[in-house]
Amino acid sequence: MTILPTLRRLTAAMLATAALQASAVADDAPYIFVLGIAQDAGYPQTGCYEPHCMPGWERLSRRRMTSSIAVVAPQSGRKILFDATPDMREQLYALHREAPDEAFELSGVFLTHAHIGHYTGLMHFGHEAMGASGVPVFAMPRMREFLTSNGPWDQLVRYENIRLQPLEEGKPVPMSPAIAVTAFAVPHRDEYSETVGFRIDGPSRSAIFIPDIDKWDRWDVDIRELVRSVDYALLDAAFFSDGELPGRDMSKIPHPFVSESMALFKDLSDDEKSRIIFIHMNHSNPLLNPESPEQAIVTERGFRVAFEGMRLPL
């Protein structure tokens, strides 16, 4: 599978325009803004009163929202959301503070797949909530079919709170003269929809966002080469290591353990390792604690851990 040339594909005109804009107004360059870093159910997780969850119940400062990122494009007055999480109410407010609604249009919501942490926040656009009008929601074919064929999501479509937009694997979607988004398929549990990651190309830098994927060796793409092709790689870090969920067979929950990913990436250069930013951490993952020994190990080995409010210039 030749995914890399496909994902790099942008028109010469688009790249030329982006370069001119970047050189003319450097302070207005677009950037990624991290809105959440936890797995689908957030941190602390409902019903979890184990020692690893209690700091989140007892201290507001330790709570973490479900994984989502946005792209903020000051020059064009646009903002783009990646995944609509159960925490979208708070995340839209954080995004409003970063890029106020009066000056920035929400020009698209890109969905990775139909697991609860990635699309259920669409409910906040609905009749019972903000009653939005025509929010563009970009989704793959099965994801669009799921939303149009199942309540309550079909009501969002019928009431035109959202306007579904087609996504095609490997086909860039230009969101402004300086920003393009490209979907690519990844292996995952696809009960209701396909699963994709996204490549985000800006005027100067690029990123991939893969919040959910099965083990790296189940993909017909070499993730190391994909990391080398971008400036930032926000990668699935659901679990730090095997045995993290006592009493459960973790082979039936196939995500790349952070320990496995670090071993796979050990021969990358220091610069390449620094491009890797772990995100989408389960409530059991010690990386959610910035003072944990595990987070120290990750940073000592040259990798990074996402945090809410992180900004990555594009």
N, C-alpha and C positions, 0 to 999 in steps of 0.2 A: 504493500500500500504506500503510495507516494503522497503522504499528507502534507509534508513541509512545503513543497513548491505551491501546492494549492492554497495553503494558509497564508503564504506570503503574497498572494496575488492581489495587487491593487493597481489601478490604472496609473500610467505615467503622469497624466494630468492631475490626478488626485495627489500624488506624492509631491509634484512640483508646487502645487498650491499650498500644501501643508508646510513644505520647507520655507516658502516665502512668508507665510504667516508666523511660523516659529521664529524666524530671524527678525521679523519686524516688531513683534510684541512678545518678547520672551516672558515677561511677567504675566501674560495672559495665557500661558501654555496650559493645555488640559492636563488633568491628573486623575489617578485612581484614588478614591477615598474609601477606606474600609469601614463598613457599618456594623459588622458582626463577625464573630470568629468561632462560635460554638456549633456543634452538630445540630440536627433538625429541631430537637426539643429544647435547645438553649441550656444555660447553666445558671442555677442548679436545675436539675431535671425534676419534673413532677413526680412526687412520691418517693424521691430519694432523700433519705435522712441519714445516710452513711457519713462517716467522717469527712470524706472528700467533697461531699455536697454542702455540709453545714456552713462553711465560710460564706457561700453564696446566699444562704438563707439569713445569716446573721449580720452580713455587711453588704450594703447596697453596692459599695465600690468593687466588690468581687463578682458581681453578677455579669454575665456575658450574654449578648444577643446572638441569635442564629446567624450563620454565615451569609454575608451579602456584601457586595461591593458596589460602588457607583463610579461613574466617570463624570467629572465636572469639566465643562468646556467653557471657560469665561468669555472667550472672544466671540463665540457664537451664541452665548446665553442659553446653553442646553445642559441638561443633566440626564444621565442614562443609568438605570437601575438593573442590577444583575441578581435575579431571583427575588421572589416576593415571599418573604418569610412570615411566620406567625408573629414576629416582632416588628412588622412593617410600620405599625402606628408610631412607635418610638423612633424607628429608623428614618421614616420620612421627616420627622421633626428634626433629627440630627442632620439630615441632608438639607432641610430648609435653613437651619442655622448656618450651615456651610455655604449653601448656594440658595439664597432666598427665592421663594416662589415668584415674587414680584419681578425678579430679574432673570430667572432661569426657568425655562420650560422643561417639564418632564417629557422628554421626546421619545422614550422607549423603555420598556421593561423586557429583559431577555430572560427566558426561563430555561433552566438546564434539564428538568425532568419532573415527574409527578410523584415525588415523595414529599411528605408533609412540610418539611422545612424549606421547600423551594417554590411552592406555588400558592399555598393556602392563604398567604397574606393578600392575595387578590380580593378577598372578601372586603377589605377596607375600602376598595373602590366602589362598593355596591350601594344599592338602594337604601339599605338600612344604616349605612355609614356615611362616607363623604359624598356619595352620589356623583361620582366623577363622570366626565363626558369624553368618550372616545380616546381613552388612554391607549396608545399603541403597545400591544403585547406581542412580542416576537416568539414564535414557538414552532417546533418541528411538527410534521404531519400528524403523528399519533397524539402528540400533546394537544394540538388544536382540536382533534376529534374528541379527545377526552373532555376538554373544556366545553365543547358545544353539545355533547351528548349526555352529560351528567349534571344533575342539580347539586348544589345551588349555582354552580359555575355557569351553566347555560343562561341563567338569568342575567348575569353580567353582560353576556353577548347580546341577548335579546333587548335589554334596556340600553344597550350601547354605552354602558359604563366603560367597557374596554373594546378595543378594535383589534381583532386578531390579525397578525401579520405573518406571512409565511417565512420560514427559515429553510434553507437548503444547505446540506452539508458541503463545506468547502466554498460556498459562494459568499463573498464579502458583502456586508450591508453597510453602505456609506451613511453615517449618522450626521456628518458635517463634512466640510471640505478637508478637515484634519483628522477625522476619526472614522475608522471602519471596524466592524465586528464580524468575525467569521466563526461559525459553529463547526465543530468536528465531533464525530461519534466516539463514545468511550464505552467499554463494557461495564455493565452494572445490572442490578436487578430491575428488569424492565416490565414490571407487572402491568402498568397502565400507560406507559409512554416510553419512547426511546430516551437515552441519556446522552447529553452532549457536554463538552467543555467549550470554552470560548477563547479565541485569540482576539486581542484588542490591539489595533495598530494606531498609534498617534503620530504626530509630526516628527518626533525624534526618537521615541522609544516604543517598545511593544511588550505585551504581557500575555500570558495564558492563565485562565482561571478554570481549575478542575477541582471543584469541591467534593465530588463523589466519583469514585471509580473502584472497580475490583482490583485485584493484585496486578502490579505492573506487568508481570509475565503473561497475563491473559489478554494483553493488548498487542496488536500487530504493529505498534509504533514503538520505536526506541525513545523512551521518555528522556534519556540523556541527550539525545540529539535535539529533541524538541526544546529542552532547557537551553541548549547552546544557541538556539535560533532566536531567543527573545531576551529582553532585559529583566523581566520579572516572571517568576513561575509560582503562582499561588496554588498550592497542591494539597490534596486530601490528606489530613492528618487525624483521622477519626480516632485511632488508637495509637498509643505509644508503643506497646509491646503485647505479645501474647500473654494470656492469663489475666488480663486487665478486668475481665468480667467473670468473677468466680461462679462456677456452676454452669457456665454456658460454653458450648463448643464454638469457639471463635472462627473456626474454619467455615462455619455457616454464615458468617457475617464478613464477607471478603472485602476488606479494605487494606491498602498498604500500611503496615505498621510503620511508624516513624523510624523505629530502629532498623527495619528492612530498607526503607528509603535511604537512610544515611549510609548504609552499607553499599547499596547500589550506586550511590553518587560519590563514593569515597575517592575515586580517581579523577573527579572533575577538578579543574583548577580552582584556586581560591576565589577568583572573580566569578566563575560559574556557580560555585556553591553559594555565594552571596546572593545570587539571583533567586534562589529557592526560598519561598516564604510559606511556612506551614500554616494551614487554616482548616476550619471545619472539625473542631476537636470535640469528642464525646465528653459527657460530664465526668467520666472516669479518667480522662486523660490528664496527667499531671502537668502538661504544658499550659493548662489554663491558669496555673499558679505561677506568676512571674518569678517567684522566689524558690521554685522547686529545683532540686538537683538535676532533674531531667532537662529543664529549660537551660540550665547552665551547660549541660553536655551539648545540646543542640547548638548553642551560640559558640562554644569553644571549638566545635568542629566546622565553624564557618557558615552555618545556615542561619535563617531567621525565623521568627515566629510572629505571625500577624497580631496586631492589636487594634482595638477600635479607635478610630481617628487617624490611623496611619495614612500618609499621603505618599503617592508614588508618581513622580512627574512623567508624563508621556511626551 
